[in-house]
Amino acid sequence: MQYITHYESPIGGILLAADETGLTGLWFDGQKYFAGRLDHAHLNQDEHEEKNTPVLEQAKEWLTIYFSGREPLVYPPIHMTGTPFQLSVWKILQKIPYGQTVTYGEIAKEIAKQKGLPRMSAQAVGGAVGHNKISIIVPCHRVVGTNGSLTGYAGGIEKKVKLLTLEKADMSTFFIPTKGTAL
């Protein structure tokens, strides 16, 4: 059973989803890949219920602290589901410190090292990052292009800039691309 609730953040509405194990989704309203399996057009009422569970309450508390400009120190339990490759990328995302960024290439090098491979595709990493179902808490917004491009955020470039600015990340070397698939 999936439980859902809504949270109104300073930068837009958020849909939260959880099961009995932990948080399964956190999406900005209207973002790319919005609500994954919880797509309202195909929603089976037997599979979800709008209800504030303890996990969802913890996630809302985390978001309130985060949007106040402070780093939350206690995380709600999360329950990520995906391919083994996606899960390995998302695990690396969870280690990116508050207010700091890493590149897709750096994550690709880490995955290659873990798997004993000579190299890994940064584009493959980008695909996994883009399909992260738990935005903000699993901080995919902290991943940038090697050249400083603020590309590849399913919630939109504007939200990525606002989140990094809220975290007081050094934005001096970043730029918003003028063309591309992630705008």
Secondary structure, DSSP 4 states (H G I P E B T S, - for coil): -EEEEEEEETTEEEEEEE-SSSEEEEEETT-TTTTGGG-GGG--GGGEEE---HHHHHHHHHHHHHHTTS---SPPPB---S-HHHHHHHHHHTTSPTT--EEHHHHHHHHHHHHT-S---HHHHHHHHHT-SBTTTS-GGGEE-TTSB----TT-HHHHHHHHHHTT---TT-B--SSSTT-
